[in-house]
Amino acid sequence: MSLVRNTATIGGFTLLSRILGLVRDVLMARFVGAGFASDAFLVAWRLPNLFRALFAEGAFASAFVPMFNRTIAEAEKLSGDGLPAGRRFAEDVLSVLFPFLAVFTTVMILFPGPIVWAITFGFRESGGAPKLALATELTRITFPYLLLISLVSLLGGILNSLGRFWVNAAAPVLLNLCMIAGLLFFRGHDDIATARTQAIAVTVSGVAQLGWLIWSCHRAGMTLALRRPRLSPQVRKLLTIIWPAAIGAGAVQFNLLISTNLASGFLGEGAVSYLYYADRLNQLPLGLIGIGVGTAILPALSRQIGAGNDTAAVHTQNRAIELSLLLTLPATIALMLSATPLVRGLFQGLRFTPDATQGCAAALTAFSFGLPAYILIKVLTPGFYARSDTRTPLRIAMVAMVANLVLNLGFVFLTPLAYVGLAFSTAASAWLNVLLLYATLHRRGLFAVDAQLRRRTLRLAAASLAMGGVLLLLNPHVDAHTAGALPVRVAALAVLIGVGGLAYFAAAFLFGAFSIAELKAQFTRRRA
């Protein structure tokens, strides 16, 4: 397995999805804005999107993939063909997962009111009952996405285990294409009608993604039959380890949910939207780097640890962190220092006002402080999951969530930082999560930072700071053009990103941080 190749495959499709997501967000900012309708839609989308993040990018893959791989490997030792045993295990999981999700989704569609009120406190400071009614209506429309995307995560875990990473990585592209189509061709006459169109597009995209994964599994020879529910020993074990993995892997998402709760309940109109748009920009590098690396190393770590090769597992995680920091550190500096021209150039116009630009940029600066932490969580947690230890990340995530809640309450009620404080709390709690994950792995003798990683991190940090100096000089000149016509905006942002990128890579080569040939040789393990 080549870590770089699989990371590039996953990251490439994830990057395509994030770029399309950015196009979607640009269109949504223009046609829905950052106010009444957008706040309601984003709350309605938060619930199924939270479960999407838990299942598709965290808990289910973390628990299912190692067990699926072990089932196939053990069967191959006995019969020479492990796929039938893997299929039976997957069908047993599907037989339990599907009816549970169907019942849960039905209950949420019928009675969404209490949970929406609990998330928003009834929008007591920003719209009240009318906004709550709209958010409840939109939640009924979006919630089937949870059922659909959870089944997608099961099929995607199978394909990842079979080495077909690109298929699952390509599925989220369909979500963004459906939402973009809704905004371009089916939007309503006002922002509320357009928000309803977006809610419908979310569920339609779930149908499209599930169809894509079913077809891909069929082509891979892994067509699953829906059987009568059966709690086999393997399924019982999966259920035992998946719930702590869900909470542990979703710590960042739960922190964002807490932020949404406080922003919608106690801060002014638009606060939910400011946090959303800022987080979407912050998610671009996270999607490209963190999810790609984290997904790619889990099967490798599972095999290395299963073979008793702990030294190779430590090496894999060190190189994964190195690969992550290569792009994470400059992205962090760029998003923090150039937040205003980026937000203005991408979103400002029509319903997205200059005030919304300032609010979103301030939140983005705070979120970006935690960007390396968000990505390192994705790289460090597979060190536990590959050993079937989901409880330790759970305990650490709970500590981080409590810290986030305390910071959130302090910033909202004791300081004037408001939603900016919420974004900073999320970043700070992510750093606490990383420190505890690393300390635990190190204390158990399962991971240690090697000399190469220490050396490269210092050099990459120096190159990122050098790029930051260039951006500070460039920002005033670029920002003057980011509110102009579309071609002018595109040109201004291209100059900002292009010059910043060139400055970073030039400084990195100058400081000896990396060479392309060396990285390729270190990350690629060729098959005999």
Secondary structure as the mmCIF struct_conf table of DSSP 4:
data_model
#
loop_
_struct_conf.conf_type_id
_struct_conf.id
_struct_conf.beg_label_comp_id
_struct_conf.beg_label_asym_id
_struct_conf.beg_label_seq_id
_struct_conf.end_label_comp_id
_struct_conf.end_label_asym_id
_struct_conf.end_label_seq_id
STRN STRN1 SER A 2 SER A 2
HELX_RH_AL_P HELX_RH_AL_P1 LEU A 3 PHE A 31
TURN_TY1_P TURN_TY1_P1 VAL A 32 VAL A 32
BEND BEND1 ALA A 34 GLY A 35
HELX_RH_AL_P HELX_RH_AL_P2 PHE A 36 GLU A 57
TURN_TY1_P TURN_TY1_P2 GLY A 58 GLY A 58
HELX_RH_AL_P HELX_RH_AL_P3 ALA A 59 SER A 79
BEND BEND2 GLY A 80 GLY A 80
HELX_RH_AL_P HELX_RH_AL_P4 LEU A 83 LEU A 110
HELX_RH_AL_P HELX_RH_AL_P5 GLY A 113 THR A 120
HELX_RH_3T_P HELX_RH_3T_P1 PHE A 121 PHE A 123
TURN_TY1_P TURN_TY1_P3 ARG A 124 GLY A 127
HELX_RH_AL_P HELX_RH_AL_P6 GLY A 128 THR A 142
TURN_TY1_P TURN_TY1_P4 PHE A 143 PHE A 143
HELX_RH_AL_P HELX_RH_AL_P7 PRO A 144 SER A 161
TURN_TY1_P TURN_TY1_P5 LEU A 162 GLY A 163
HELX_RH_AL_P HELX_RH_AL_P8 PHE A 165 PHE A 185
BEND BEND3 PHE A 186 PHE A 186
BEND BEND4 HIS A 189 ASP A 190
HELX_RH_AL_P HELX_RH_AL_P9 ASP A 191 ARG A 219
TURN_TY1_P TURN_TY1_P6 ALA A 220 GLY A 221
HELX_LH_PP_P HELX_LH_PP_P1 THR A 223 ALA A 225
HELX_RH_AL_P HELX_RH_AL_P10 PRO A 233 ALA A 249
TURN_TY1_P TURN_TY1_P7 GLY A 250 GLY A 250
HELX_RH_AL_P HELX_RH_AL_P11 ALA A 251 PHE A 266
BEND BEND5 LEU A 267 LEU A 267
TURN_TY1_P TURN_TY1_P8 GLU A 269 GLY A 270
HELX_RH_AL_P HELX_RH_AL_P12 ALA A 271 PRO A 285
HELX_RH_PI_P HELX_RH_PI_P1 LEU A 286 GLY A 290
HELX_RH_AL_P HELX_RH_AL_P13 ILE A 291 GLY A 306
TURN_TY1_P TURN_TY1_P9 ALA A 307 GLY A 308
HELX_RH_AL_P HELX_RH_AL_P14 ASP A 310 LEU A 337
BEND BEND6 SER A 338 SER A 338
HELX_RH_AL_P HELX_RH_AL_P15 ALA A 339 PHE A 347
STRN STRN2 GLY A 349 GLY A 349
TURN_TY1_P TURN_TY1_P10 LEU A 350 ARG A 351
STRN STRN3 PHE A 352 PHE A 352
HELX_RH_AL_P HELX_RH_AL_P16 PRO A 354 SER A 368
TURN_TY1_P TURN_TY1_P11 PHE A 369 GLY A 370
HELX_RH_AL_P HELX_RH_AL_P17 LEU A 371 LEU A 380
TURN_TY1_P TURN_TY1_P12 THR A 381 THR A 381
HELX_RH_AL_P HELX_RH_AL_P18 PRO A 382 TYR A 385
TURN_TY1_P TURN_TY1_P13 ALA A 386 SER A 388
HELX_RH_AL_P HELX_RH_AL_P19 ARG A 391 LEU A 414
BEND BEND7 THR A 415 THR A 415
TURN_TY1_P TURN_TY1_P14 PRO A 416 ALA A 418
HELX_RH_AL_P HELX_RH_AL_P20 TYR A 419 ARG A 443
TURN_TY1_P TURN_TY1_P15 ARG A 444 GLY A 445
BEND BEND8 LEU A 446 LEU A 446
HELX_RH_AL_P HELX_RH_AL_P21 ALA A 451 ASP A 479
TURN_TY1_P TURN_TY1_P16 ALA A 480 ALA A 483
BEND BEND9 GLY A 484 GLY A 484
HELX_RH_AL_P HELX_RH_AL_P22 LEU A 486 LEU A 510
TURN_TY1_P TURN_TY1_P17 PHE A 511 GLY A 512
HELX_RH_AL_P HELX_RH_AL_P23 ILE A 516 PHE A 523
STRN STRN4 THR A 524 THR A 524
#
